[in-house]
Amino acid sequence: MKRRIPLTITLVLGIVMMIQFFIPHQFSQDFKNTALEWLRVIGGFAFIIGLASFVSHHATKIKHKKEGWVYSPIALGALVVMAVVGLIGRSPNMNWLPITVQGQQVSIFTYLFSNFFTHMMIPLGATMFSVLAFYIASAAYRSFRAKSLVSILLLVAAFVIMLAIIFYNVLPLGDLGEWLLSVPNMAAKRGILLGASLGAIATSLKIILGIERGYLGGTR
């Protein structure tokens, strides 16, 4: 019974949502809008569960002193500080502890929230993507090793595109780089998207029909 009820709800709502997509009636549109509102409410509860999981994960690491536990207090502290500063500083009609910044009075919480986001979140995000660039370069090196005809074609195409972008209007490459991006690259990209879409449809049908039950916490 514990699994039968969520499986039944998934089956019924999955079929209903598929059918309503093909019925251009006001009742169908109202049902879709109501379902989207419910989705936002459920998303709010999912956020609470995610927050509890985050706190529990880092509290366990601190308690048992697992590898990298020294970063957990920083993560928990940043969570609390940003939550308090954001909730108070971004609330309308609340101007607690006003300070003067560039001739304007703003709440100190608003000031801190803006500075934390601008001078900490954005640089940290840029750092993460900078590190990611090294992994991309490493993957490109492994992919571009010319050991087969396909690897040679990939290497030549990437080299031409890089030259076309870096030396735009300098080298006489014409529209070759643009053609490589818009014709063969786009064809491969659409093929990948088509395959991914068919995979998503197959996975959705497996979930609706109760074949895939991993989201219930098990396979049976």
Salt bridges, closest charged atoms under 4 A:
none
